[in-house]
Amino acid sequence: MHCVYVIKSLSFSDRIYVGYTTNLKRRFETHNAGGSIYTANYKPWKLLLYLNFEDEVKAKNFERYLKTSAGKAFAKKRLW
């Protein structure tokens, strides 16, 4: 499975991160351990949402969309 996930910082409530992985458990542990340069300064994290896709291209396209201004507006209104 290909997973698009959204995590939120517990230390900085305005910080949200969108990512893609094929192993959500391992990736989430990496974020909370400080193993990602983009999220290390804002740990600990909590998982807000994840969506599983069978198609890798669709998952990566959806992740890319959620990182755009239109995608952020959509997610803020509809997903969290």
C-alpha positions in Angstrom: 0.0 0.0 0.0 1.0 3.6 -0.7 0.1 5.9 2.1 -0.4 9.7 2.2 -0.3 10.9 5.8 -0.8 14.1 7.8 0.9 14.7 11.1 0.6 17.6 13.5 3.2 18.9 15.9 2.2 18.6 19.6 4.8 21.3 20.5 3.9 23.8 17.7 0.2 23.6 17.1 0.4 25.5 13.8 2.8 22.9 12.3 1.3 20.3 10.0 3.3 18.0 7.7 2.1 16.0 4.7 4.1 13.0 3.6 4.1 9.8 1.5 5.3 6.4 2.6 4.9 2.7 2.1 5.4 1.9 5.8 3.5 4.3 7.9 4.5 2.9 11.3 8.2 3.1 10.6 7.9 6.6 9.0 5.9 7.9 12.0 8.5 6.6 14.4 11.2 8.3 12.3 9.5 11.6 12.5 9.1 11.3 16.3 12.7 10.2 16.7 14.0 13.3 14.9 15.1 11.4 11.8 13.7 13.8 9.3 15.3 17.2 8.7 11.9 18.7 7.9 10.2 17.7 11.1 13.0 17.2 13.7 12.6 20.6 15.3 8.9 20.3 15.8 8.6 16.9 17.5 6.7 15.1 19.0 4.0 14.5 16.3 0.6 13.0 16.3 -1.1 11.3 13.4 -4.1 13.3 12.1 -5.0 11.4 8.9 -3.8 8.8 6.5 -5.1 7.6 3.2 -4.1 4.3 1.6 -3.8 4.0 -2.2 -3.2 1.0 -4.3 -1.6 3.1 -7.0 1.7 4.8 -6.2 1.3 7.6 -8.8 -2.1 8.5 -7.4 -0.7 8.6 -3.9 2.2 10.8 -4.8 0.0 13.1 -6.9 -2.4 13.5 -3.9 0.5 14.2 -1.6 1.8 16.8 -4.0 -1.7 18.4 -4.3 -2.0 18.6 -0.5 1.2 20.6 -0.4 -0.1 23.3 -2.8 -2.0 26.3 -1.6 -5.2 24.9 -3.1 -4.6 21.6 -1.5 -4.0 23.2 1.9 -7.2 25.1 1.6 -9.1 22.0 0.7 -7.6 20.0 3.5 -8.2 22.7 6.1 -11.9 22.9 5.1 -12.6 19.2 4.5 -10.0 17.0 6.3 -9.1 18.6 9.6 
